[in-house]
Amino acid sequence: MARVGTFKVIFLTGTSSGFGYHAARQLARDGHVVYASMRDTATRNKEKKEELESFGKENDLHVKVLDCDVMDTASVDAAIGAVIDAEGRVDVLVNNAGYGIYGPLESYDDAKAKHAFETNVYGYIRAIRAVMPRMRQQRSGLIINVSSVLGQLGLPVMGFYNATKFAVEGLSEALLGEGYLFGIKVVVVEPHMFHTNFAGPSAKLMADPSATGEYEKAFTLLLEKQGNLVNPNSGPEEVARKISWVIRQKNPPFRVPVGKNARRDMFFAKLLDPLMLQKIAAKMYGLGEAFKRMK
């Protein structure tokens, strides 16, 4: 396809499913040059790679899938380096790779805790480090970090997921000031509870309910009730459309909540005493009985 009009060169992480997969398709439809990355493109995600690239070819769009493991610095540097070599620039980074995590804090061993941070936090940092030199040279660029409402609001048995997303929020605030010096914009997209990140394949159970001791009954009920956290009328396409909207803005806002009740819950997170907030959240999402058991 000949490149015409205004387009951006976009690199995305975590595009094998969920938000990243749908964002790659949406941004390609918008006319951008899309480099969608995922790991294991020759094995586990081979079909996903072929699916995205076929989508591009069938619709005469620019979609190329690159192998990239965000837990490996060399892999990230190689993937983003390939984009810069091919295009001479990178206009937008969409940091999305990650997974949802369940389990009481004391149930996490060091290996599981480190793995969560390696993917959900350090994966973002590796990609940021790789694009920043070129964006500084360009004196332009946009970095979109996909976070979560739970980067502002802590909930029981989601503590490590909260910790990774709170970290993303903090590093994004710091990067906002650093990037401003060089014309680089930073945006945090904050989805509410969607199936893809809490009840879908990217969600991981980090503890066996039977191994959580006195938490067992409450934890089991929380897992049974997790569907109450997810809006059945929302899907990952909504987040993809919001990412598309952010890219179209000349001066996008720093925080972009997505999904029903996202702004409401973030408002309460700032306004209320933390324990009161926990009780209200438990009641709103039908988790009151579980909360009582955890007292």
Buried (B, 14 or more C-beta within 10 A) or exposed (E): EEEEEEBBBBBBBBBBBBBBBBBBBBBBBBBBBBBBBBBEBEEEBEEBBEBBBEBBEEEEBBBBBBBBBBBBBEBBBBBBEBBBEEEEBBBBBBBBBBBBBBBBBEBBEEEBBEBBBBBBBBBBBBBBEBBBEBBBEBEEBBBBBBBBBBBBBBBBBBBBBBBBBBBBBEBBEEBBEEBEEBEBBBBBBBBBBBBBBBBBEBBBEBBEBEEBEEBBBBBBBBBEBBBEBBBEEBBBBBBBBBBBBBBEEEEBEEBBBBBEBBBEBBEBBEEBEEEEBBBEBBEBBEBBBBBEBBE
